Amino acid sequence: MRLGKIAKRILRRLQDRAVYRSFQRSFAPQVTLREATDSDLIQVHQWLNATRNFELQRSSNLTEWVAFCRDQIAGFVQLVRYPADNELYKGFWLFSLNVKPVRRGMGIGTALTRAVIDRARIEGAPALDLLVFEDNVRAIRLYAKMGFESVLIPALEPSLEKEREVYGHRRLVMRKVF
């Protein structure tokens, strides 16, 4: 096993420990959040999709936030608003929560999720939905801590089950009701 893989595995185990997270929140550099600018979105794309071309497109049904630590992007999240007549997705959805692995355990995921929850609530959303892979225990714990619960959306079930066939695991829907 390469040294880099071993270091990543050790870091991940440390990040699961409450003592590590407490230390990180106390002594780590300050994290700031803001709605993403065009420049921020280009940087996020380079981080998450470095091999794909990127065409910046803004939409009124989408709000994006970035988290910064030492003037570098440390995390990203989206709030997507779907119309009631959309066949699969309706209402307010949290998408694409990502935190750079080295910055996990600092409360960035919680802060980004809180930004989406707060905006959805301000805009009068009755609930906020999200999709998370069923084996992503860390994310599921975060969302449960923030009041999300697993739900079934019958219209989505066929496509989610198809994911299991194709990828070997599927996503589940979680919802926070306001």
VMD Tcl script that builds the backbone (N, CA, C; Angstrom):
set m [mol new atoms 534]
animate dup $m
set s [atomselect $m all]
$s set {name element resname resid chain x y z} {
  {N N MET 1 A 0.855 -1.183 0.000}
  {CA C MET 1 A 0.000 0.000 0.000}
  {C C MET 1 A 0.899 1.243 0.000}
  {N N ARG 2 A 0.556 2.190 -0.835}
  {CA C ARG 2 A 1.345 3.421 -0.910}
  {C C ARG 2 A 1.216 4.241 0.364}
  {N N LEU 3 A 2.243 5.022 0.641}
  {CA C LEU 3 A 2.269 5.865 1.828}
  {C C LEU 3 A 1.109 6.854 1.824}
  {N N GLY 4 A 0.786 7.421 0.654}
  {CA C GLY 4 A -0.325 8.369 0.549}
  {C C GLY 4 A -1.654 7.752 0.952}
  {N N LYS 5 A -1.878 6.508 0.542}
  {CA C LYS 5 A -3.125 5.819 0.904}
  {C C LYS 5 A -3.194 5.566 2.407}
  {N N ILE 6 A -2.067 5.212 2.964}
  {CA C ILE 6 A -2.021 4.974 4.410}
  {C C ILE 6 A -2.318 6.273 5.156}
  {N N ALA 7 A -1.712 7.362 4.720}
  {CA C ALA 7 A -1.946 8.665 5.366}
  {C C ALA 7 A -3.414 9.064 5.258}
  {N N LYS 8 A -4.022 8.851 4.100}
  {CA C LYS 8 A -5.439 9.183 3.928}
  {C C LYS 8 A -6.308 8.351 4.854}
  {N N ARG 9 A -5.983 7.085 4.965}
  {CA C ARG 9 A -6.763 6.202 5.842}
  {C C ARG 9 A -6.641 6.635 7.302}
  {N N ILE 10 A -5.433 6.995 7.720}
  {CA C ILE 10 A -5.217 7.456 9.095}
  {C C ILE 10 A -5.978 8.756 9.339}
  {N N LEU 11 A -5.879 9.708 8.390}
  {CA C LEU 11 A -6.600 10.977 8.534}
  {C C LEU 11 A -8.098 10.747 8.648}
  {N N ARG 12 A -8.636 9.870 7.833}
  {CA C ARG 12 A -10.073 9.601 7.867}
  {C C ARG 12 A -10.494 9.033 9.217}
  {N N ARG 13 A -9.686 8.141 9.755}
  {CA C ARG 13 A -10.006 7.577 11.078}
  {C C ARG 13 A -9.932 8.649 12.163}
  {N N LEU 14 A -8.934 9.503 12.075}
  {CA C LEU 14 A -8.824 10.599 13.042}
  {C C LEU 14 A -10.049 11.513 12.959}
  {N N GLN 15 A -10.460 11.840 11.738}
  {CA C GLN 15 A -11.586 12.751 11.546}
  {C C GLN 15 A -12.882 12.204 12.124}
  {N N ASP 16 A -12.985 10.901 12.287}
  {CA C ASP 16 A -14.170 10.296 12.885}
  {C C ASP 16 A -14.193 10.434 14.407}
  {N N ARG 17 A -13.104 10.844 14.993}
  {CA C ARG 17 A -13.005 10.950 16.450}
  {C C ARG 17 A -13.466 12.327 16.925}
  {N N ALA 18 A -14.277 12.328 17.957}
  {CA C ALA 18 A -14.804 13.575 18.518}
  {C C ALA 18 A -13.676 14.482 19.002}
  {N N VAL 19 A -12.639 13.906 19.574}
  {CA C VAL 19 A -11.513 14.702 20.074}
  {C C VAL 19 A -10.853 15.459 18.917}
  {N N TYR 20 A -10.665 14.794 17.804}
  {CA C TYR 20 A -10.065 15.438 16.624}
  {C C TYR 20 A -10.945 16.585 16.137}
  {N N ARG 21 A -12.247 16.322 16.010}
  {CA C ARG 21 A -13.157 17.366 15.523}
  {C C ARG 21 A -13.190 18.558 16.469}
  {N N SER 22 A -13.170 18.296 17.753}
  {CA C SER 22 A -13.155 19.376 18.736}
  {C C SER 22 A -11.871 20.195 18.611}
  {N N PHE 23 A -10.759 19.512 18.475}
  {CA C PHE 23 A -9.474 20.188 18.305}
  {C C PHE 23 A -9.500 21.031 17.028}
  {N N GLN 24 A -9.979 20.467 15.943}
  {CA C GLN 24 A -10.034 21.178 14.667}
  {C C GLN 24 A -10.878 22.452 14.785}
  {N N ARG 25 A -12.019 22.336 15.419}
  {CA C ARG 25 A -12.899 23.505 15.530}
  {C C ARG 25 A -12.295 24.582 16.421}
  {N N SER 26 A -11.480 24.168 17.368}
  {CA C SER 26 A -10.872 25.136 18.286}
  {C C SER 26 A -9.634 25.807 17.714}
  {N N PHE 27 A -8.822 25.052 16.990}
  {CA C PHE 27 A -7.513 25.562 16.590}
  {C C PHE 27 A -7.308 25.719 15.088}
  {N N ALA 28 A -8.240 25.239 14.300}
  {CA C ALA 28 A -8.087 25.349 12.837}
  {C C ALA 28 A -8.301 26.800 12.411}
  {N N PRO 29 A -7.792 27.149 11.246}
  {CA C PRO 29 A -8.017 28.503 10.737}
  {C C PRO 29 A -9.511 28.777 10.567}
  {N N GLN 30 A -9.869 30.033 10.617}
  {CA C GLN 30 A -11.268 30.424 10.496}
  {C C GLN 30 A -11.814 30.045 9.120}
  {N N VAL 31 A -13.033 29.576 9.123}
  {CA C VAL 31 A -13.727 29.213 7.892}
  {C C VAL 31 A -14.799 30.258 7.635}
  {N N THR 32 A -14.881 30.731 6.402}
  {CA C THR 32 A -15.918 31.685 6.024}
  {C C THR 32 A -16.735 31.109 4.877}
  {N N LEU 33 A -18.014 31.472 4.855}
  {CA C LEU 33 A -18.928 31.043 3.797}
  {C C LEU 33 A -19.390 32.257 3.019}
  {N N ARG 34 A -19.670 32.033 1.736}
  {CA C ARG 34 A -20.308 33.073 0.937}
  {C C ARG 34 A -20.997 32.417 -0.244}
  {N N GLU 35 A -21.960 33.147 -0.803}
  {CA C GLU 35 A -22.555 32.673 -2.037}
  {C C GLU 35 A -21.467 32.685 -3.101}
  {N N ALA 36 A -21.460 31.671 -3.939}
  {CA C ALA 36 A -20.396 31.495 -4.906}
  {C C ALA 36 A -20.438 32.542 -6.007}
  {N N THR 37 A -19.284 33.098 -6.305}
  {CA C THR 37 A -19.125 34.002 -7.446}
  {C C THR 37 A -18.769 33.158 -8.666}
  {N N ASP 38 A -18.758 33.778 -9.839}
  {CA C ASP 38 A -18.361 33.061 -11.053}
  {C C ASP 38 A -16.950 32.499 -10.908}
  {N N SER 39 A -16.053 33.285 -10.356}
  {CA C SER 39 A -14.679 32.840 -10.144}
  {C C SER 39 A -14.629 31.646 -9.192}
  {N N ASP 40 A -15.431 31.691 -8.135}
  {CA C ASP 40 A -15.491 30.568 -7.192}
  {C C ASP 40 A -15.948 29.292 -7.897}
  {N N LEU 41 A -16.973 29.420 -8.754}
  {CA C LEU 41 A -17.512 28.239 -9.436}
  {C C LEU 41 A -16.487 27.617 -10.386}
  {N N ILE 42 A -15.669 28.438 -10.999}
  {CA C ILE 42 A -14.610 27.914 -11.855}
  {C C ILE 42 A -13.611 27.119 -11.010}
  {N N GLN 43 A -13.260 27.651 -9.832}
  {CA C GLN 43 A -12.344 26.938 -8.938}
  {C C GLN 43 A -12.959 25.637 -8.430}
  {N N VAL 44 A -14.250 25.669 -8.098}
  {CA C VAL 44 A -14.942 24.458 -7.633}
  {C C VAL 44 A -14.929 23.413 -8.746}
  {N N HIS 45 A -15.212 23.844 -9.959}
  {CA C HIS 45 A -15.197 22.901 -11.076}
  {C C HIS 45 A -13.806 22.278 -11.247}
  {N N GLN 46 A -12.769 23.076 -11.143}
  {CA C GLN 46 A -11.406 22.541 -11.272}
  {C C GLN 46 A -11.111 21.524 -10.178}
  {N N TRP 47 A -11.645 21.765 -8.994}
  {CA C TRP 47 A -11.451 20.844 -7.869}
  {C C TRP 47 A -12.222 19.541 -8.103}
  {N N LEU 48 A -13.491 19.630 -8.480}
  {CA C LEU 48 A -14.353 18.455 -8.551}
  {C C LEU 48 A -14.352 17.747 -9.903}
  {N N ASN 49 A -14.106 18.463 -10.976}
  {CA C ASN 49 A -14.215 17.892 -12.329}
  {C C ASN 49 A -13.058 18.333 -13.206}
  {N N ALA 50 A -11.869 18.191 -12.752}
  {CA C ALA 50 A -10.710 18.746 -13.452}
  {C C ALA 50 A -10.566 18.264 -14.891}
  {N N THR 51 A -11.108 17.097 -15.215}
  {CA C THR 51 A -10.912 16.553 -16.562}
  {C C THR 51 A -12.011 16.963 -17.542}
  {N N ARG 52 A -13.057 17.586 -17.075}
  {CA C ARG 52 A -14.163 17.973 -17.957}
  {C C ARG 52 A -14.124 19.459 -18.260}
  {N N ASN 53 A -14.607 19.798 -19.454}
  {CA C ASN 53 A -14.761 21.211 -19.804}
  {C C ASN 53 A -15.880 21.811 -18.978}
  {N N PHE 54 A -15.795 23.104 -18.748}
  {CA C PHE 54 A -16.768 23.778 -17.892}
  {C C PHE 54 A -17.312 25.002 -18.592}
  {N N GLU 55 A -18.618 25.075 -18.651}
  {CA C GLU 55 A -19.293 26.255 -19.186}
  {C C GLU 55 A -20.158 26.825 -18.071}
  {N N LEU 56 A -19.822 28.006 -17.625}
  {CA C LEU 56 A -20.526 28.640 -16.525}
  {C C LEU 56 A -21.945 28.992 -16.945}
  {N N GLN 57 A -22.907 28.477 -16.215}
  {CA C GLN 57 A -24.313 28.789 -16.470}
  {C C GLN 57 A -24.970 29.109 -15.137}
  {N N ARG 58 A -25.622 30.233 -15.087}
  {CA C ARG 58 A -26.337 30.628 -13.868}
  {C C ARG 58 A -27.825 30.390 -14.076}
  {N N SER 59 A -28.500 30.003 -13.026}
  {CA C SER 59 A -29.933 29.739 -13.088}
  {C C SER 59 A -30.594 30.328 -11.854}
  {N N SER 60 A -31.796 30.843 -12.029}
  {CA C SER 60 A -32.509 31.428 -10.896}
  {C C SER 60 A -33.003 30.367 -9.912}
  {N N ASN 61 A -33.008 29.100 -10.331}
  {CA C ASN 61 A -33.456 28.053 -9.419}
  {C C ASN 61 A -32.297 27.418 -8.638}
  {N N LEU 62 A -31.118 28.038 -8.707}
  {CA C LEU 62 A -29.927 27.472 -8.096}
  {C C LEU 62 A -29.168 28.539 -7.312}
  {N N THR 63 A -28.842 28.212 -6.055}
  {CA C THR 63 A -27.966 29.059 -5.244}
  {C C THR 63 A -26.831 28.179 -4.757}
  {N N GLU 64 A -25.610 28.679 -4.868}
  {CA C GLU 64 A -24.436 27.900 -4.500}
  {C C GLU 64 A -23.604 28.664 -3.465}
  {N N TRP 65 A -23.017 27.909 -2.545}
  {CA C TRP 65 A -22.158 28.489 -1.526}
  {C C TRP 65 A -20.798 27.814 -1.568}
  {N N VAL 66 A -19.799 28.559 -1.168}
  {CA C VAL 66 A -18.460 28.013 -0.995}
  {C C VAL 66 A -17.985 28.352 0.410}
  {N N ALA 67 A -17.175 27.456 0.942}
  {CA C ALA 67 A -16.518 27.679 2.228}
  {C C ALA 67 A -15.044 27.898 1.942}
  {N N PHE 68 A -14.467 28.871 2.628}
  {CA C PHE 68 A -13.049 29.190 2.462}
  {C C PHE 68 A -12.311 28.974 3.772}
  {N N CYS 69 A -11.096 28.475 3.645}
  {CA C CYS 69 A -10.181 28.333 4.762}
  {C C CYS 69 A -8.825 28.788 4.243}
  {N N ARG 70 A -8.280 29.810 4.865}
  {CA C ARG 70 A -7.006 30.399 4.400}
  {C C ARG 70 A -7.071 30.790 2.924}
  {N N ASP 71 A -8.148 31.447 2.556}
  {CA C ASP 71 A -8.344 31.956 1.200}
  {C C ASP 71 A -8.365 30.873 0.126}
  {N N GLN 72 A -8.607 29.647 0.512}
  {CA C GLN 72 A -8.738 28.559 -0.447}
  {C C GLN 72 A -10.077 27.877 -0.233}
  {N N ILE 73 A -10.695 27.461 -1.328}
  {CA C ILE 73 A -11.983 26.785 -1.226}
  {C C ILE 73 A -11.803 25.480 -0.467}
  {N N ALA 74 A -12.649 25.297 0.544}
  {CA C ALA 74 A -12.598 24.094 1.366}
  {C C ALA 74 A -13.863 23.269 1.234}
  {N N GLY 75 A -14.953 23.875 0.724}
  {CA C GLY 75 A -16.207 23.149 0.594}
  {C C GLY 75 A -17.174 23.853 -0.330}
  {N N PHE 76 A -18.219 23.130 -0.703}
  {CA C PHE 76 A -19.183 23.611 -1.691}
  {C C PHE 76 A -20.523 22.929 -1.461}
  {N N VAL 77 A -21.616 23.664 -1.756}
  {CA C VAL 77 A -22.964 23.079 -1.680}
  {C C VAL 77 A -23.913 23.868 -2.576}
  {N N GLN 78 A -25.015 23.224 -2.979}
  {CA C GLN 78 A -26.021 23.865 -3.821}
  {C C GLN 78 A -27.406 23.719 -3.206}
  {N N LEU 79 A -28.232 24.741 -3.407}
  {CA C LEU 79 A -29.667 24.676 -3.143}
  {C C LEU 79 A -30.349 24.759 -4.494}
  {N N VAL 80 A -31.109 23.721 -4.835}
  {CA C VAL 80 A -31.815 23.671 -6.114}
  {C C VAL 80 A -33.306 23.706 -5.838}
  {N N ARG 81 A -34.012 24.553 -6.590}
  {CA C ARG 81 A -35.457 24.676 -6.461}
  {C C ARG 81 A -36.104 24.107 -7.721}
  {N N TYR 82 A -36.905 23.045 -7.553}
  {CA C TYR 82 A -37.591 22.427 -8.682}
  {C C TYR 82 A -39.072 22.787 -8.649}
  {N N PRO 83 A -39.664 23.014 -9.817}
  {CA C PRO 83 A -41.097 23.337 -9.859}
  {C C PRO 83 A -41.951 22.114 -9.501}
  {N N ALA 84 A -43.162 22.365 -9.078}
  {CA C ALA 84 A -44.075 21.299 -8.656}
  {C C ALA 84 A -44.425 20.337 -9.786}
  {N N ASP 85 A -44.287 20.767 -11.040}
  {CA C ASP 85 A -44.639 19.896 -12.158}
  {C C ASP 85 A -43.464 19.029 -12.633}
  {N N ASN 86 A -42.310 19.103 -11.974}
  {CA C ASN 86 A -41.174 18.258 -12.331}
  {C C ASN 86 A -41.544 16.812 -11.988}
  {N N GLU 87 A -41.267 15.881 -12.902}
  {CA C GLU 87 A -41.686 14.501 -12.699}
  {C C GLU 87 A -40.997 13.807 -11.522}
  {N N LEU 88 A -39.711 14.033 -11.366}
  {CA C LEU 88 A -38.979 13.315 -10.327}
  {C C LEU 88 A -38.676 14.153 -9.091}
  {N N TYR 89 A -38.194 15.351 -9.312}
  {CA C TYR 89 A -37.786 16.203 -8.198}
  {C C TYR 89 A -38.764 17.361 -8.085}
  {N N LYS 90 A -39.253 17.590 -6.883}
  {CA C LYS 90 A -40.155 18.706 -6.628}
  {C C LYS 90 A -39.676 19.440 -5.383}
  {N N GLY 91 A -39.795 20.740 -5.375}
  {CA C GLY 91 A -39.457 21.491 -4.184}
  {C C GLY 91 A -37.984 21.829 -4.065}
  {N N PHE 92 A -37.532 21.966 -2.832}
  {CA C PHE 92 A -36.183 22.426 -2.505}
  {C C PHE 92 A -35.279 21.225 -2.210}
  {N N TRP 93 A -34.091 21.228 -2.839}
  {CA C TRP 93 A -33.149 20.119 -2.692}
  {C C TRP 93 A -31.747 20.632 -2.372}
  {N N LEU 94 A -31.089 19.977 -1.448}
  {CA C LEU 94 A -29.678 20.205 -1.165}
  {C C LEU 94 A -28.906 19.236 -2.061}
  {N N PHE 95 A -27.967 19.780 -2.852}
  {CA C PHE 95 A -27.149 18.949 -3.742}
  {C C PHE 95 A -25.669 19.281 -3.576}
  {N N SER 96 A -24.853 18.324 -3.910}
  {CA C SER 96 A -23.406 18.491 -4.111}
  {C C SER 96 A -22.638 18.981 -2.888}
  {N N LEU 97 A -23.019 18.557 -1.707}
  {CA C LEU 97 A -22.222 18.930 -0.534}
  {C C LEU 97 A -20.876 18.214 -0.629}
  {N N ASN 98 A -19.819 18.990 -0.679}
  {CA C ASN 98 A -18.461 18.458 -0.754}
  {C C ASN 98 A -17.559 19.275 0.154}
  {N N VAL 99 A -16.714 18.581 0.887}
  {CA C VAL 99 A -15.685 19.220 1.706}
  {C C VAL 99 A -14.374 18.535 1.361}
  {N N LYS 100 A -13.343 19.324 1.136}
  {CA C LYS 100 A -12.039 18.742 0.813}
  {C C LYS 100 A -11.616 17.817 1.951}
  {N N PRO 101 A -11.109 16.643 1.615}
  {CA C PRO 101 A -10.784 15.655 2.654}
  {C C PRO 101 A -9.921 16.188 3.793}
  {N N VAL 102 A -8.921 16.986 3.507}
  {CA C VAL 102 A -8.042 17.500 4.554}
  {C C VAL 102 A -8.764 18.471 5.483}
  {N N ARG 103 A -9.885 19.022 5.066}
  {CA C ARG 103 A -10.629 20.000 5.869}
  {C C ARG 103 A -11.824 19.390 6.592}
  {N N ARG 104 A -12.025 18.095 6.467}
  {CA C ARG 104 A -13.155 17.459 7.145}
  {C C ARG 104 A -12.921 17.444 8.650}
  {N N GLY 105 A -14.007 17.502 9.398}
  {CA C GLY 105 A -13.912 17.510 10.851}
  {C C GLY 105 A -13.852 18.912 11.434}
  {N N MET 106 A -13.943 19.931 10.581}
  {CA C MET 106 A -13.853 21.323 11.039}
  {C C MET 106 A -15.232 21.998 11.141}
  {N N GLY 107 A -16.309 21.258 10.838}
  {CA C GLY 107 A -17.646 21.843 10.882}
  {C C GLY 107 A -18.064 22.508 9.581}
  {N N ILE 108 A -17.282 22.317 8.519}
  {CA C ILE 108 A -17.592 22.971 7.247}
  {C C ILE 108 A -18.856 22.387 6.632}
  {N N GLY 109 A -18.997 21.073 6.649}
  {CA C GLY 109 A -20.208 20.439 6.113}
  {C C GLY 109 A -21.448 20.899 6.855}
  {N N THR 110 A -21.339 21.019 8.164}
  {CA C THR 110 A -22.463 21.504 8.968}
  {C C THR 110 A -22.806 22.944 8.598}
  {N N ALA 111 A -21.802 23.790 8.456}
  {CA C ALA 111 A -22.042 25.202 8.125}
  {C C ALA 111 A -22.667 25.348 6.740}
  {N N LEU 112 A -22.176 24.585 5.767}
  {CA C LEU 112 A -22.743 24.662 4.422}
  {C C LEU 112 A -24.185 24.150 4.410}
  {N N THR 113 A -24.439 23.064 5.118}
  {CA C THR 113 A -25.801 22.524 5.198}
  {C C THR 113 A -26.715 23.523 5.877}
  {N N ARG 114 A -26.237 24.165 6.929}
  {CA C ARG 114 A -27.025 25.176 7.642}
  {C C ARG 114 A -27.372 26.332 6.706}
  {N N ALA 115 A -26.450 26.753 5.841}
  {CA C ALA 115 A -26.726 27.842 4.893}
  {C C ALA 115 A -27.879 27.467 3.970}
  {N N VAL 116 A -27.888 26.230 3.491}
  {CA C VAL 116 A -28.969 25.776 2.606}
  {C C VAL 116 A -30.286 25.704 3.372}
  {N N ILE 117 A -30.260 25.143 4.571}
  {CA C ILE 117 A -31.473 25.054 5.394}
  {C C ILE 117 A -32.042 26.441 5.648}
  {N N ASP 118 A -31.189 27.362 6.058}
  {CA C ASP 118 A -31.653 28.718 6.370}
  {C C ASP 118 A -32.277 29.396 5.157}
  {N N ARG 119 A -31.652 29.281 3.993}
  {CA C ARG 119 A -32.191 29.927 2.787}
  {C C ARG 119 A -33.526 29.282 2.380}
  {N N ALA 120 A -33.601 27.961 2.432}
  {CA C ALA 120 A -34.850 27.279 2.082}
  {C C ALA 120 A -35.971 27.712 3.019}
  {N N ARG 121 A -35.650 27.805 4.295}
  {CA C ARG 121 A -36.647 28.224 5.280}
  {C C ARG 121 A -37.098 29.665 5.023}
  {N N ILE 122 A -36.151 30.569 4.743}
  {CA C ILE 122 A -36.476 31.973 4.448}
  {C C ILE 122 A -37.377 32.078 3.232}
  {N N GLU 123 A -37.129 31.216 2.239}
  {CA C GLU 123 A -37.917 31.245 1.011}
  {C C GLU 123 A -39.254 30.523 1.139}
  {N N GLY 124 A -39.561 30.024 2.332}
  {CA C GLY 124 A -40.868 29.429 2.574}
  {C C GLY 124 A -41.010 27.974 2.188}
  {N N ALA 125 A -39.904 27.278 2.057}
  {CA C ALA 125 A -39.975 25.854 1.704}
  {C C ALA 125 A -40.641 25.077 2.836}
  {N N PRO 126 A -41.556 24.173 2.508}
  {CA C PRO 126 A -42.145 23.333 3.559}
  {C C PRO 126 A -41.176 22.245 4.025}
  {N N ALA 127 A -40.216 21.894 3.137}
  {CA C ALA 127 A -39.240 20.840 3.451}
  {C C ALA 127 A -38.024 21.008 2.554}
  {N N LEU 128 A -36.957 20.335 2.934}
  {CA C LEU 128 A -35.733 20.309 2.147}
  {C C LEU 128 A -35.342 18.848 1.981}
  {N N ASP 129 A -35.128 18.432 0.744}
  {CA C ASP 129 A -34.755 17.049 0.446}
  {C C ASP 129 A -33.304 16.971 -0.007}
  {N N LEU 130 A -32.745 15.772 0.064}
  {CA C LEU 130 A -31.408 15.520 -0.451}
  {C C LEU 130 A -31.273 14.048 -0.781}
  {N N LEU 131 A -30.274 13.737 -1.576}
  {CA C LEU 131 A -29.910 12.360 -1.893}
  {C C LEU 131 A -28.518 12.103 -1.333}
  {N N VAL 132 A -28.338 10.926 -0.745}
  {CA C VAL 132 A -27.042 10.553 -0.187}
  {C C VAL 132 A -26.847 9.059 -0.417}
  {N N PHE 133 A -25.619 8.660 -0.756}
  {CA C PHE 133 A -25.361 7.239 -0.937}
  {C C PHE 133 A -25.560 6.510 0.379}
  {N N GLU 134 A -26.229 5.368 0.299}
  {CA C GLU 134 A -26.599 4.618 1.499}
  {C C GLU 134 A -25.398 4.153 2.309}
  {N N ASP 135 A -24.216 4.070 1.690}
  {CA C ASP 135 A -23.028 3.649 2.420}
  {C C ASP 135 A -22.175 4.829 2.898}
  {N N ASN 136 A -22.662 6.042 2.718}
  {CA C ASN 136 A -21.941 7.231 3.176}
  {C C ASN 136 A -22.380 7.551 4.610}
  {N N VAL 137 A -21.888 6.756 5.520}
  {CA C VAL 137 A -22.315 6.837 6.920}
  {C C VAL 137 A -22.035 8.210 7.523}
  {N N ARG 138 A -20.892 8.798 7.196}
  {CA C ARG 138 A -20.538 10.112 7.752}
  {C C ARG 138 A -21.562 11.166 7.354}
  {N N ALA 139 A -21.929 11.194 6.078}
  {CA C ALA 139 A -22.908 12.183 5.610}
  {C C ALA 139 A -24.274 11.920 6.224}
  {N N ILE 140 A -24.673 10.667 6.297}
  {CA C ILE 140 A -25.977 10.334 6.876}
  {C C ILE 140 A -26.034 10.784 8.331}
  {N N ARG 141 A -24.937 10.575 9.068}
  {CA C ARG 141 A -24.887 11.038 10.471}
  {C C ARG 141 A -25.016 12.554 10.548}
  {N N LEU 142 A -24.320 13.270 9.671}
  {CA C LEU 142 A -24.403 14.731 9.644}
  {C C LEU 142 A -25.839 15.171 9.387}
  {N N TYR 143 A -26.462 14.620 8.353}
  {CA C TYR 143 A -27.822 15.028 8.005}
  {C C TYR 143 A -28.815 14.671 9.110}
  {N N ALA 144 A -28.673 13.501 9.721}
  {CA C ALA 144 A -29.565 13.115 10.816}
  {C C ALA 144 A -29.407 14.071 11.994}
  {N N LYS 145 A -28.161 14.448 12.292}
  {CA C LYS 145 A -27.888 15.397 13.379}
  {C C LYS 145 A -28.596 16.725 13.123}
  {N N MET 146 A -28.767 17.067 11.838}
  {CA C MET 146 A -29.375 18.344 11.477}
  {C C MET 146 A -30.881 18.228 11.224}
  {N N GLY 147 A -31.465 17.078 11.564}
  {CA C GLY 147 A -32.917 16.929 11.521}
  {C C GLY 147 A -33.486 16.281 10.273}
  {N N PHE 148 A -32.643 15.741 9.410}
  {CA C PHE 148 A -33.135 15.036 8.217}
  {C C PHE 148 A -33.488 13.599 8.584}
  {N N GLU 149 A -34.523 13.078 7.924}
  {CA C GLU 149 A -34.928 11.689 8.115}
  {C C GLU 149 A -35.108 11.034 6.762}
  {N N SER 150 A -34.896 9.720 6.699}
  {CA C SER 150 A -35.080 8.978 5.452}
  {C C SER 150 A -36.551 8.954 5.065}
  {N N VAL 151 A -36.809 9.151 3.778}
  {CA C VAL 151 A -38.166 9.087 3.238}
  {C C VAL 151 A -38.119 8.357 1.897}
  {N N LEU 152 A -39.275 7.903 1.466}
  {CA C LEU 152 A -39.409 7.309 0.137}
  {C C LEU 152 A -40.174 8.266 -0.755}
  {N N ILE 153 A -39.657 8.464 -1.953}
  {CA C ILE 153 A -40.373 9.217 -2.972}
  {C C ILE 153 A -40.631 8.210 -4.089}
  {N N PRO 154 A -41.855 7.701 -4.181}
  {CA C PRO 154 A -42.143 6.616 -5.130}
  {C C PRO 154 A -41.679 6.887 -6.564}
  {N N ALA 155 A -41.796 8.102 -7.040}
  {CA C ALA 155 A -41.405 8.417 -8.419}
  {C C ALA 155 A -39.896 8.245 -8.631}
  {N N LEU 156 A -39.099 8.408 -7.581}
  {CA C LEU 156 A -37.643 8.283 -7.691}
  {C C LEU 156 A -37.137 6.850 -7.533}
  {N N GLU 157 A -37.926 5.992 -6.906}
  {CA C GLU 157 A -37.457 4.642 -6.570}
  {C C GLU 157 A -36.926 3.845 -7.760}
  {N N PRO 158 A -37.599 3.845 -8.930}
  {CA C PRO 158 A -37.034 3.069 -10.048}
  {C C PRO 158 A -35.632 3.522 -10.448}
  {N N SER 159 A -35.388 4.824 -10.518}
  {CA C SER 159 A -34.053 5.289 -10.914}
  {C C SER 159 A -33.025 5.019 -9.812}
  {N N LEU 160 A -33.429 5.083 -8.558}
  {CA C LEU 160 A -32.497 4.794 -7.464}
  {C C LEU 160 A -32.149 3.306 -7.426}
  {N N GLU 161 A -33.110 2.446 -7.708}
  {CA C GLU 161 A -32.832 1.011 -7.754}
  {C C GLU 161 A -31.947 0.672 -8.950}
  {N N LYS 162 A -32.135 1.385 -10.052}
  {CA C LYS 162 A -31.276 1.171 -11.230}
  {C C LYS 162 A -29.825 1.498 -10.881}
  {N N GLU 163 A -29.613 2.539 -10.042}
  {CA C GLU 163 A -28.261 2.860 -9.576}
  {C C GLU 163 A -27.620 1.662 -8.882}
  {N N ARG 164 A -28.417 0.975 -8.081}
  {CA C ARG 164 A -27.879 -0.196 -7.359}
  {C C ARG 164 A -27.411 -1.249 -8.366}
  {N N GLU 165 A -28.197 -1.473 -9.404}
  {CA C GLU 165 A -27.825 -2.454 -10.424}
  {C C GLU 165 A -26.546 -2.048 -11.153}
  {N N VAL 166 A -26.432 -0.786 -11.502}
  {CA C VAL 166 A -25.310 -0.308 -12.303}
  {C C VAL 166 A -24.047 -0.109 -11.465}
  {N N TYR 167 A -24.202 0.526 -10.287}
  {CA C TYR 167 A -23.030 0.927 -9.493}
  {C C TYR 167 A -22.782 0.074 -8.243}
  {N N GLY 168 A -23.718 -0.789 -7.903}
  {CA C GLY 168 A -23.537 -1.629 -6.722}
  {C C GLY 168 A -23.992 -1.000 -5.422}
  {N N HIS 169 A -24.392 0.249 -5.475}
  {CA C HIS 169 A -25.009 0.894 -4.317}
  {C C HIS 169 A -25.943 1.986 -4.832}
  {N N ARG 170 A -26.814 2.426 -3.975}
  {CA C ARG 170 A -27.789 3.414 -4.407}
  {C C ARG 170 A -27.844 4.561 -3.420}
  {N N ARG 171 A -28.549 5.584 -3.816}
  {CA C ARG 171 A -28.759 6.715 -2.923}
  {C C ARG 171 A -30.113 6.561 -2.238}
  {N N LEU 172 A -30.223 7.210 -1.104}
  {CA C LEU 172 A -31.510 7.285 -0.417}
  {C C LEU 172 A -31.875 8.750 -0.260}
  {N N VAL 173 A -33.167 8.994 -0.083}
  {CA C VAL 173 A -33.681 10.339 0.065}
  {C C VAL 173 A -33.816 10.638 1.547}
  {N N MET 174 A -33.364 11.821 1.938}
  {CA C MET 174 A -33.580 12.299 3.308}
  {C C MET 174 A -34.293 13.643 3.217}
  {N N ARG 175 A -35.113 13.922 4.210}
  {CA C ARG 175 A -35.930 15.141 4.195}
  {C C ARG 175 A -35.921 15.786 5.576}
  {N N LYS 176 A -35.845 17.106 5.559}
  {CA C LYS 176 A -36.024 17.917 6.772}
  {C C LYS 176 A -37.289 18.721 6.556}
  {N N VAL 177 A -38.262 18.519 7.434}
  {CA C VAL 177 A -39.527 19.247 7.344}
  {C C VAL 177 A -39.433 20.466 8.248}
  {N N PHE 178 A -39.892 21.602 7.729}
  {CA C PHE 178 A -39.851 22.852 8.508}
  {C C PHE 178 A -41.157 23.084 9.226}
}
mol reanalyze $m
mol bondsrecalc $m
mol representation Tube
mol addrep $m
